[in-house]
Amino acid sequence: MITFLTVVILIVCFLLGAVILVQNPKGGGLATGFQGASQIGGVQRTTNFLEKSTWYLAVALFVLCILVGSFAGNGSLDVGVDESFAPTAPIEAAQ
């Protein structure tokens, strides 16, 4: 299960990187190549698709990382507060 989720995380990372690289930081991105199609409304749909896909992929990556962390957690170790440094007798107040 962990191997499958790791492969899915790698695919999501690749797609997220590709979607981010396609976008133009000044708002042009793929829209600059479709100047003639701006009358139809295709440019606005392209930028909306890229922005929404960026958010969806980022949320999917976050959720998948949380899932892998929960499945791959070490359940055999007793993790908690180390009480070996705790005082055994109550400390009396100085008078």
C-alpha positions as CSV (number, residue, x, y, z in Angstrom):
1,M,0.0,0.0,0.0
2,I,2.8,2.4,0.9
3,T,4.6,1.7,-2.4
4,F,1.4,2.4,-4.4
5,L,0.9,5.7,-2.5
6,T,4.5,6.6,-3.1
7,V,4.1,6.1,-6.8
8,V,0.9,8.2,-6.8
9,I,2.8,10.9,-4.9
10,L,5.6,10.9,-7.6
11,I,3.0,11.2,-10.4
12,V,1.2,14.1,-8.6
13,C,4.5,15.8,-8.0
14,F,5.4,15.5,-11.7
15,L,2.0,16.8,-12.8
16,L,2.2,19.7,-10.3
17,G,5.6,20.7,-11.5
18,A,4.4,20.6,-15.2
19,V,1.3,22.6,-14.5
20,I,3.3,25.2,-12.6
21,L,5.9,25.5,-15.3
22,V,3.3,26.0,-18.0
23,Q,1.9,29.0,-16.2
24,N,3.4,32.4,-16.7
25,P,4.1,34.4,-13.6
26,K,2.8,37.6,-15.1
27,G,-0.6,36.0,-16.0
28,G,0.1,35.1,-19.6
29,G,1.2,31.5,-19.6
30,L,-0.5,29.4,-22.3
31,A,-2.9,32.3,-22.9
32,T,-0.2,34.2,-24.8
33,G,-0.1,31.5,-27.5
34,F,-3.8,31.8,-28.1
35,Q,-4.2,35.5,-28.8
36,G,-6.6,34.8,-31.7
37,A,-8.8,32.5,-29.6
38,S,-9.4,35.2,-27.0
39,Q,-12.6,36.2,-28.7
40,I,-14.1,32.8,-28.1
41,G,-13.1,32.7,-24.4
42,G,-10.7,29.9,-24.6
43,V,-7.9,31.8,-23.0
44,Q,-9.8,32.5,-19.8
45,R,-10.8,28.8,-19.6
46,T,-7.2,27.8,-20.0
47,T,-5.9,30.0,-17.2
48,N,-8.8,28.9,-14.9
49,F,-8.1,25.3,-15.6
50,L,-4.4,25.7,-14.8
51,E,-5.1,27.5,-11.6
52,K,-7.7,25.0,-10.4
53,S,-5.5,22.1,-11.4
54,T,-2.6,23.6,-9.4
55,W,-4.8,23.8,-6.3
56,Y,-6.3,20.4,-6.7
57,L,-2.9,18.8,-7.2
58,A,-1.4,20.6,-4.2
59,V,-4.2,19.5,-2.0
60,A,-3.9,15.9,-3.3
61,L,-0.2,15.9,-2.6
62,F,-0.8,17.1,1.0
63,V,-3.5,14.5,1.6
64,L,-1.3,11.7,0.1
65,C,1.7,12.7,2.2
66,I,-0.5,12.6,5.3
67,L,-1.8,9.1,4.4
68,V,1.7,7.8,3.7
69,G,2.9,9.2,7.0
70,S,0.0,7.5,8.9
71,F,0.5,4.2,7.2
72,A,4.3,4.2,7.5
73,G,4.4,5.4,11.1
74,N,6.4,3.3,13.5
75,G,3.8,1.6,15.7
76,S,6.3,-0.7,17.4
77,L,8.1,2.1,19.3
78,D,6.6,3.5,22.5
79,V,6.8,7.2,21.6
80,G,5.7,9.7,24.3
81,V,7.0,11.8,27.1
82,D,10.3,10.6,28.5
83,E,9.6,10.4,32.3
84,S,13.1,9.3,33.3
85,F,14.0,12.9,34.0
86,A,10.9,13.6,36.1
87,P,11.5,14.0,39.8
88,T,10.2,11.1,41.9
89,A,9.5,13.1,45.0
90,P,7.7,16.4,45.1
91,I,10.0,19.4,45.4
92,E,9.5,21.3,48.6
93,A,9.1,25.1,48.4
94,A,12.1,27.1,49.6
95,Q,11.3,29.1,52.7
